[in-house]
Amino acid sequence: MSASALEQGEDAFRKIFRLYRKKNPPADLSGVLEFRSGESRLRSAELRVNAVSDQDAGRVGLQPLGFLFIVNPFLPGWQHRWVRQCLKLYPRKPNVCNLDLHMSLESGRDLWDHSHAQLRKKSPRRRSEKTLLEKLRWVTLGFHYNWDTKKYYREHQSPFPVDLAELSRCVSLACGFPNFRAEAGILNYYHMDSSLGIHVDESELDHGSPLLSFSFGQSSIFLLGGLSRDVAPTPMLMHSGDIMVMSGASRLLYHAVPRILHYPGGGVLPPCLSVPPSNDGPNALIEPCAAADWEVCQAYLQSSRINMTVRRVLAEGGSFPEEDADTQHEAAMRGHGYHTENNETQEATQAHGYHREQ
Ligand code: SIN
C-alpha cells in the first residue's frame, strides 16, 4: 500500500495519531504511558551518565556522575570469600597492618593462626579476652598509606592483591571507568562501638579516578556531605555487599561513618554454601570459603564490619614528587609500628588517625 493511501484511510495508527493531534478540545492523556510514575508496562532506563566522563557530560549539558551506590551485586556465597580474604589473607605480609610490631614478636604465626581456634570455639560473651584478629583495625595494600604523614611513597609498596585488583577493575569498568587501576587499598575493621571521623580522601595524587568502597558484615550509617563541612550530610544505610563509588564531583566530598549497627537482615550473611557456587571453575580467582574458615568469619562478623577502599594513587603517566630518597624512606617507615598498643581507644583513634576529629 502506498504512503498516500495510508494517509487517507482511517487505519489504527492514523486514528490514534489524530486523537493526540487534536488541540481543541485536547485529548485525554490518561492512556499515555508515564515512565516516571513507575507503573508503566515498559521499563524505563536510567541514563548511564557514568559511562561517559564528567567532562564530556558537562560539555553537552548532562549532569555529572558524582556518587554511585550499588546495592549488593555479589552472587550468593561470594561475599564469604571476600570476608575470608580480609581476615585470613590480606593481613599477612607483605601487607601492612596495625598489629605488625606485635606480630613480629610472635615469629611464624599470623593473625589468623593466632586467633581462629579461639574465635571459633566460644561465643563473644564467654570470651573474656579479645583475639588478635579482633584487635585488627586496619590493613594497607599496594602503596601503603602512611598514617603519620598522610602520604603515599614510591618506596613503600607491595604487590596489590590480584583478586581484589580484578574485582575493582570489573566494578569500575561496569561503572564507566575503563582506566581505573587498583594501586592502594585501606581496609578498615569496625566493631559495634567504632566510628570513622569526618574526612576527605585526598592523599592520592590522582583525584580523577574514582574511589571504590566495599562493605561486609554489620550495617553502618554513612554520611555523605559536601565540599565543606558547612554542608549538612545525607545519611544512608550501608549493608553487607553494598558498593559505593565516589567519583567525579563526589570524589572529594566530606564523609564519615558515625555508627555501626545490627540492622534487621542487613549484616547477617547466610551460612556458607556447602556446594560451591555454580560458576566456580579453574578460572575462579578466589577459592571457595571452606566451612571451617567461615565459622571463624561468621563469629567475627557477629559484631563487626569490614570495609575495603580501593584507590588509584598516580594519574596516567604521573609520578611521586621528587623528594630526597632518605627522607622518603624515613617517612615511609615512620608510619608503622606505632599503631601497636593494646589500649583499645588509643588504637582505634590511631587507626583512624587520618580522619579529622569531629
Ligand atoms: C567506610 O567504612 O564505609 C568508609 C571508609 C572510608 O571512608 O575510608
Residues whose N, C-alpha, C, O or C-beta is under 5 A from the ligand:
A	BS01	SIN	V257 N307 T309
